[in-house]
Amino acid sequence: MPARITPVEPPFPPAIHEALEKIMPPGVPPLGLFTTIARDPRTPQ
């Protein structure tokens, strides 16, 4: 089943990249959940 909301694809905008680096271990790609939520500007950075 295709995603209803598509996740943000790399390369990520700088603000999203910084936020994802804070929550993911080094060298581990961000989870789809996080890249999907990152699409919403109301998500705290």
mmJSON file of the N, C-alpha and C atoms, coordinates in Angstrom:
{"data_MODEL":{"atom_site":{
"group_PDB":["ATOM","ATOM","ATOM","ATOM","ATOM","ATOM","ATOM","ATOM","ATOM","ATOM","ATOM","ATOM","ATOM","ATOM","ATOM","ATOM","ATOM","ATOM","ATOM","ATOM","ATOM","ATOM","ATOM","ATOM","ATOM","ATOM","ATOM","ATOM","ATOM","ATOM","ATOM","ATOM","ATOM","ATOM","ATOM","ATOM","ATOM","ATOM","ATOM","ATOM","ATOM","ATOM","ATOM","ATOM","ATOM","ATOM","ATOM","ATOM","ATOM","ATOM","ATOM","ATOM","ATOM","ATOM","ATOM","ATOM","ATOM","ATOM","ATOM","ATOM","ATOM","ATOM","ATOM","ATOM","ATOM","ATOM","ATOM","ATOM","ATOM","ATOM","ATOM","ATOM","ATOM","ATOM","ATOM","ATOM","ATOM","ATOM","ATOM","ATOM","ATOM","ATOM","ATOM","ATOM","ATOM","ATOM","ATOM","ATOM","ATOM","ATOM","ATOM","ATOM","ATOM","ATOM","ATOM","ATOM","ATOM","ATOM","ATOM","ATOM","ATOM","ATOM","ATOM","ATOM","ATOM","ATOM","ATOM","ATOM","ATOM","ATOM","ATOM","ATOM","ATOM","ATOM","ATOM","ATOM","ATOM","ATOM","ATOM","ATOM","ATOM","ATOM","ATOM","ATOM","ATOM","ATOM","ATOM","ATOM","ATOM","ATOM","ATOM","ATOM","ATOM","ATOM","ATOM"],
"id":[1,2,3,4,5,6,7,8,9,10,11,12,13,14,15,16,17,18,19,20,21,22,23,24,25,26,27,28,29,30,31,32,33,34,35,36,37,38,39,40,41,42,43,44,45,46,47,48,49,50,51,52,53,54,55,56,57,58,59,60,61,62,63,64,65,66,67,68,69,70,71,72,73,74,75,76,77,78,79,80,81,82,83,84,85,86,87,88,89,90,91,92,93,94,95,96,97,98,99,100,101,102,103,104,105,106,107,108,109,110,111,112,113,114,115,116,117,118,119,120,121,122,123,124,125,126,127,128,129,130,131,132,133,134,135],
"type_symbol":["N","C","C","N","C","C","N","C","C","N","C","C","N","C","C","N","C","C","N","C","C","N","C","C","N","C","C","N","C","C","N","C","C","N","C","C","N","C","C","N","C","C","N","C","C","N","C","C","N","C","C","N","C","C","N","C","C","N","C","C","N","C","C","N","C","C","N","C","C","N","C","C","N","C","C","N","C","C","N","C","C","N","C","C","N","C","C","N","C","C","N","C","C","N","C","C","N","C","C","N","C","C","N","C","C","N","C","C","N","C","C","N","C","C","N","C","C","N","C","C","N","C","C","N","C","C","N","C","C","N","C","C","N","C","C"],
"label_atom_id":["N","CA","C","N","CA","C","N","CA","C","N","CA","C","N","CA","C","N","CA","C","N","CA","C","N","CA","C","N","CA","C","N","CA","C","N","CA","C","N","CA","C","N","CA","C","N","CA","C","N","CA","C","N","CA","C","N","CA","C","N","CA","C","N","CA","C","N","CA","C","N","CA","C","N","CA","C","N","CA","C","N","CA","C","N","CA","C","N","CA","C","N","CA","C","N","CA","C","N","CA","C","N","CA","C","N","CA","C","N","CA","C","N","CA","C","N","CA","C","N","CA","C","N","CA","C","N","CA","C","N","CA","C","N","CA","C","N","CA","C","N","CA","C","N","CA","C","N","CA","C","N","CA","C","N","CA","C"],
"label_alt_id":[null,null,null,null,null,null,null,null,null,null,null,null,null,null,null,null,null,null,null,null,null,null,null,null,null,null,null,null,null,null,null,null,null,null,null,null,null,null,null,null,null,null,null,null,null,null,null,null,null,null,null,null,null,null,null,null,null,null,null,null,null,null,null,null,null,null,null,null,null,null,null,null,null,null,null,null,null,null,null,null,null,null,null,null,null,null,null,null,null,null,null,null,null,null,null,null,null,null,null,null,null,null,null,null,null,null,null,null,null,null,null,null,null,null,null,null,null,null,null,null,null,null,null,null,null,null,null,null,null,null,null,null,null,null,null],
"label_comp_id":["MET","MET","MET","PRO","PRO","PRO","ALA","ALA","ALA","ARG","ARG","ARG","ILE","ILE","ILE","THR","THR","THR","PRO","PRO","PRO","VAL","VAL","VAL","GLU","GLU","GLU","PRO","PRO","PRO","PRO","PRO","PRO","PHE","PHE","PHE","PRO","PRO","PRO","PRO","PRO","PRO","ALA","ALA","ALA","ILE","ILE","ILE","HIS","HIS","HIS","GLU","GLU","GLU","ALA","ALA","ALA","LEU","LEU","LEU","GLU","GLU","GLU","LYS","LYS","LYS","ILE","ILE","ILE","MET","MET","MET","PRO","PRO","PRO","PRO","PRO","PRO","GLY","GLY","GLY","VAL","VAL","VAL","PRO","PRO","PRO","PRO","PRO","PRO","LEU","LEU","LEU","GLY","GLY","GLY","LEU","LEU","LEU","PHE","PHE","PHE","THR","THR","THR","THR","THR","THR","ILE","ILE","ILE","ALA","ALA","ALA","ARG","ARG","ARG","ASP","ASP","ASP","PRO","PRO","PRO","ARG","ARG","ARG","THR","THR","THR","PRO","PRO","PRO","GLN","GLN","GLN"],
"label_asym_id":["A","A","A","A","A","A","A","A","A","A","A","A","A","A","A","A","A","A","A","A","A","A","A","A","A","A","A","A","A","A","A","A","A","A","A","A","A","A","A","A","A","A","A","A","A","A","A","A","A","A","A","A","A","A","A","A","A","A","A","A","A","A","A","A","A","A","A","A","A","A","A","A","A","A","A","A","A","A","A","A","A","A","A","A","A","A","A","A","A","A","A","A","A","A","A","A","A","A","A","A","A","A","A","A","A","A","A","A","A","A","A","A","A","A","A","A","A","A","A","A","A","A","A","A","A","A","A","A","A","A","A","A","A","A","A"],
"label_entity_id":["1","1","1","1","1","1","1","1","1","1","1","1","1","1","1","1","1","1","1","1","1","1","1","1","1","1","1","1","1","1","1","1","1","1","1","1","1","1","1","1","1","1","1","1","1","1","1","1","1","1","1","1","1","1","1","1","1","1","1","1","1","1","1","1","1","1","1","1","1","1","1","1","1","1","1","1","1","1","1","1","1","1","1","1","1","1","1","1","1","1","1","1","1","1","1","1","1","1","1","1","1","1","1","1","1","1","1","1","1","1","1","1","1","1","1","1","1","1","1","1","1","1","1","1","1","1","1","1","1","1","1","1","1","1","1"],
"label_seq_id":[1,1,1,2,2,2,3,3,3,4,4,4,5,5,5,6,6,6,7,7,7,8,8,8,9,9,9,10,10,10,11,11,11,12,12,12,13,13,13,14,14,14,15,15,15,16,16,16,17,17,17,18,18,18,19,19,19,20,20,20,21,21,21,22,22,22,23,23,23,24,24,24,25,25,25,26,26,26,27,27,27,28,28,28,29,29,29,30,30,30,31,31,31,32,32,32,33,33,33,34,34,34,35,35,35,36,36,36,37,37,37,38,38,38,39,39,39,40,40,40,41,41,41,42,42,42,43,43,43,44,44,44,45,45,45],
"pdbx_PDB_ins_code":[null,null,null,null,null,null,null,null,null,null,null,null,null,null,null,null,null,null,null,null,null,null,null,null,null,null,null,null,null,null,null,null,null,null,null,null,null,null,null,null,null,null,null,null,null,null,null,null,null,null,null,null,null,null,null,null,null,null,null,null,null,null,null,null,null,null,null,null,null,null,null,null,null,null,null,null,null,null,null,null,null,null,null,null,null,null,null,null,null,null,null,null,null,null,null,null,null,null,null,null,null,null,null,null,null,null,null,null,null,null,null,null,null,null,null,null,null,null,null,null,null,null,null,null,null,null,null,null,null,null,null,null,null,null,null],
"Cartn_x":[0.854,0.0,0.901,0.688,1.516,1.204,2.203,2.033,1.048,0.202,-0.737,-0.01,0.977,1.816,3.229,3.837,5.174,6.209,7.194,8.244,9.155,9.849,10.846,12.003,12.501,13.605,14.909,16.035,17.317,17.613,18.353,18.959,17.904,17.98,17.011,17.339,16.312,16.574,17.382,18.194,19.077,18.379,17.232,16.547,16.108,15.603,15.17,16.38,17.439,18.663,19.185,19.223,19.7,18.806,17.502,16.567,16.727,16.879,17.026,18.343,19.39,20.676,20.605,19.746,19.614,18.938,18.074,17.288,17.75,18.614,19.074,20.526,20.891,22.296,23.149,24.422,25.301,25.34,25.229,25.315,24.034,22.979,21.703,20.748,20.177,19.248,17.991,17.385,16.19,15.018,14.224,13.03,12.001,11.245,10.196,9.208,8.919,8.009,8.518,9.813,10.385,10.432,10.753,10.821,9.432,8.413,7.04,6.55,6.787,6.367,7.099,8.328,9.119,8.472,7.562,6.855,5.964,5.517,4.577,5.332,5.179,5.921,5.556,4.457,4.077,4.896,5.621,6.455,7.607,7.793,8.895,10.245,11.101,12.447,13.376],
"Cartn_y":[-1.171,0.0,1.235,2.163,3.375,4.272,5.041,5.963,7.069,7.438,8.542,9.873,9.959,11.15,10.675,11.226,10.769,11.381,10.608,11.135,12.092,12.92,13.808,12.938,13.207,12.441,13.226,12.526,13.219,13.806,14.86,15.591,16.416,16.374,17.058,18.544,19.381,20.79,20.898,21.947,22.056,21.882,22.508,22.409,20.969,20.283,18.896,18.0,18.229,17.442,17.541,18.743,18.939,18.225,18.322,17.67,16.154,15.596,14.147,13.667,14.451,14.073,14.006,14.819,14.838,13.569,12.956,11.831,10.474,10.452,9.171,8.922,7.672,7.347,7.629,7.925,8.196,7.015,7.325,6.304,5.53,5.824,5.125,6.053,5.587,6.455,6.724,7.89,8.225,7.302,7.031,6.201,6.928,6.158,6.725,7.566,7.151,7.918,9.34,9.47,10.798,11.639,11.026,11.804,12.19,11.428,11.784,12.926,12.828,13.888,15.193,15.098,16.292,17.156,16.608,17.39,18.47,18.273,19.204,20.303,21.558,22.653,22.87,22.288,22.434,21.518,20.569,19.662,20.46,20.375,21.126,20.652,21.575,21.254,21.139],
"Cartn_z":[0.0,0.0,0.0,-0.902,-0.925,0.274,0.661,1.789,1.41,2.346,2.097,2.158,3.025,3.131,2.836,1.818,1.463,2.402,2.796,3.662,2.905,3.636,3.053,2.573,1.393,0.822,0.939,1.12,1.13,-0.247,-0.326,0.783,1.517,2.839,3.68,3.78,3.923,4.206,5.509,5.66,6.836,8.183,8.383,9.682,9.964,8.951,9.129,9.355,8.614,8.775,10.212,10.752,12.129,13.131,12.949,13.875,13.823,12.626,12.494,13.09,12.958,13.552,15.078,15.677,17.14,17.667,16.865,17.382,16.883,15.859,15.313,15.683,15.956,16.226,14.979,15.175,14.028,13.057,11.769,10.741,10.478,11.233,11.057,10.303,9.189,8.457,9.281,9.09,9.868,9.532,10.529,10.356,9.493,8.739,7.899,8.688,9.898,10.75,10.937,11.229,11.476,10.213,9.079,7.843,7.343,7.709,7.35,8.225,9.527,10.451,10.14,9.644,9.34,8.267,7.491,6.464,7.07,8.293,8.919,9.645,9.222,9.863,11.33,11.791,13.203,14.1,13.505,14.296,14.896,16.218,16.825,16.297,16.078,15.603,16.734],
"occupancy":[1.0,1.0,1.0,1.0,1.0,1.0,1.0,1.0,1.0,1.0,1.0,1.0,1.0,1.0,1.0,1.0,1.0,1.0,1.0,1.0,1.0,1.0,1.0,1.0,1.0,1.0,1.0,1.0,1.0,1.0,1.0,1.0,1.0,1.0,1.0,1.0,1.0,1.0,1.0,1.0,1.0,1.0,1.0,1.0,1.0,1.0,1.0,1.0,1.0,1.0,1.0,1.0,1.0,1.0,1.0,1.0,1.0,1.0,1.0,1.0,1.0,1.0,1.0,1.0,1.0,1.0,1.0,1.0,1.0,1.0,1.0,1.0,1.0,1.0,1.0,1.0,1.0,1.0,1.0,1.0,1.0,1.0,1.0,1.0,1.0,1.0,1.0,1.0,1.0,1.0,1.0,1.0,1.0,1.0,1.0,1.0,1.0,1.0,1.0,1.0,1.0,1.0,1.0,1.0,1.0,1.0,1.0,1.0,1.0,1.0,1.0,1.0,1.0,1.0,1.0,1.0,1.0,1.0,1.0,1.0,1.0,1.0,1.0,1.0,1.0,1.0,1.0,1.0,1.0,1.0,1.0,1.0,1.0,1.0,1.0],
"B_iso_or_equiv":[0.0,0.0,0.0,0.0,0.0,0.0,0.0,0.0,0.0,0.0,0.0,0.0,0.0,0.0,0.0,0.0,0.0,0.0,0.0,0.0,0.0,0.0,0.0,0.0,0.0,0.0,0.0,0.0,0.0,0.0,0.0,0.0,0.0,0.0,0.0,0.0,0.0,0.0,0.0,0.0,0.0,0.0,0.0,0.0,0.0,0.0,0.0,0.0,0.0,0.0,0.0,0.0,0.0,0.0,0.0,0.0,0.0,0.0,0.0,0.0,0.0,0.0,0.0,0.0,0.0,0.0,0.0,0.0,0.0,0.0,0.0,0.0,0.0,0.0,0.0,0.0,0.0,0.0,0.0,0.0,0.0,0.0,0.0,0.0,0.0,0.0,0.0,0.0,0.0,0.0,0.0,0.0,0.0,0.0,0.0,0.0,0.0,0.0,0.0,0.0,0.0,0.0,0.0,0.0,0.0,0.0,0.0,0.0,0.0,0.0,0.0,0.0,0.0,0.0,0.0,0.0,0.0,0.0,0.0,0.0,0.0,0.0,0.0,0.0,0.0,0.0,0.0,0.0,0.0,0.0,0.0,0.0,0.0,0.0,0.0],
"pdbx_formal_charge":[null,null,null,null,null,null,null,null,null,null,null,null,null,null,null,null,null,null,null,null,null,null,null,null,null,null,null,null,null,null,null,null,null,null,null,null,null,null,null,null,null,null,null,null,null,null,null,null,null,null,null,null,null,null,null,null,null,null,null,null,null,null,null,null,null,null,null,null,null,null,null,null,null,null,null,null,null,null,null,null,null,null,null,null,null,null,null,null,null,null,null,null,null,null,null,null,null,null,null,null,null,null,null,null,null,null,null,null,null,null,null,null,null,null,null,null,null,null,null,null,null,null,null,null,null,null,null,null,null,null,null,null,null,null,null],
"auth_seq_id":[1,1,1,2,2,2,3,3,3,4,4,4,5,5,5,6,6,6,7,7,7,8,8,8,9,9,9,10,10,10,11,11,11,12,12,12,13,13,13,14,14,14,15,15,15,16,16,16,17,17,17,18,18,18,19,19,19,20,20,20,21,21,21,22,22,22,23,23,23,24,24,24,25,25,25,26,26,26,27,27,27,28,28,28,29,29,29,30,30,30,31,31,31,32,32,32,33,33,33,34,34,34,35,35,35,36,36,36,37,37,37,38,38,38,39,39,39,40,40,40,41,41,41,42,42,42,43,43,43,44,44,44,45,45,45],
"auth_comp_id":["MET","MET","MET","PRO","PRO","PRO","ALA","ALA","ALA","ARG","ARG","ARG","ILE","ILE","ILE","THR","THR","THR","PRO","PRO","PRO","VAL","VAL","VAL","GLU","GLU","GLU","PRO","PRO","PRO","PRO","PRO","PRO","PHE","PHE","PHE","PRO","PRO","PRO","PRO","PRO","PRO","ALA","ALA","ALA","ILE","ILE","ILE","HIS","HIS","HIS","GLU","GLU","GLU","ALA","ALA","ALA","LEU","LEU","LEU","GLU","GLU","GLU","LYS","LYS","LYS","ILE","ILE","ILE","MET","MET","MET","PRO","PRO","PRO","PRO","PRO","PRO","GLY","GLY","GLY","VAL","VAL","VAL","PRO","PRO","PRO","PRO","PRO","PRO","LEU","LEU","LEU","GLY","GLY","GLY","LEU","LEU","LEU","PHE","PHE","PHE","THR","THR","THR","THR","THR","THR","ILE","ILE","ILE","ALA","ALA","ALA","ARG","ARG","ARG","ASP","ASP","ASP","PRO","PRO","PRO","ARG","ARG","ARG","THR","THR","THR","PRO","PRO","PRO","GLN","GLN","GLN"],
"auth_asym_id":["A","A","A","A","A","A","A","A","A","A","A","A","A","A","A","A","A","A","A","A","A","A","A","A","A","A","A","A","A","A","A","A","A","A","A","A","A","A","A","A","A","A","A","A","A","A","A","A","A","A","A","A","A","A","A","A","A","A","A","A","A","A","A","A","A","A","A","A","A","A","A","A","A","A","A","A","A","A","A","A","A","A","A","A","A","A","A","A","A","A","A","A","A","A","A","A","A","A","A","A","A","A","A","A","A","A","A","A","A","A","A","A","A","A","A","A","A","A","A","A","A","A","A","A","A","A","A","A","A","A","A","A","A","A","A"],
"auth_atom_id":["N","CA","C","N","CA","C","N","CA","C","N","CA","C","N","CA","C","N","CA","C","N","CA","C","N","CA","C","N","CA","C","N","CA","C","N","CA","C","N","CA","C","N","CA","C","N","CA","C","N","CA","C","N","CA","C","N","CA","C","N","CA","C","N","CA","C","N","CA","C","N","CA","C","N","CA","C","N","CA","C","N","CA","C","N","CA","C","N","CA","C","N","CA","C","N","CA","C","N","CA","C","N","CA","C","N","CA","C","N","CA","C","N","CA","C","N","CA","C","N","CA","C","N","CA","C","N","CA","C","N","CA","C","N","CA","C","N","CA","C","N","CA","C","N","CA","C","N","CA","C","N","CA","C","N","CA","C"],
"pdbx_PDB_model_num":[1,1,1,1,1,1,1,1,1,1,1,1,1,1,1,1,1,1,1,1,1,1,1,1,1,1,1,1,1,1,1,1,1,1,1,1,1,1,1,1,1,1,1,1,1,1,1,1,1,1,1,1,1,1,1,1,1,1,1,1,1,1,1,1,1,1,1,1,1,1,1,1,1,1,1,1,1,1,1,1,1,1,1,1,1,1,1,1,1,1,1,1,1,1,1,1,1,1,1,1,1,1,1,1,1,1,1,1,1,1,1,1,1,1,1,1,1,1,1,1,1,1,1,1,1,1,1,1,1,1,1,1,1,1,1]
}}}
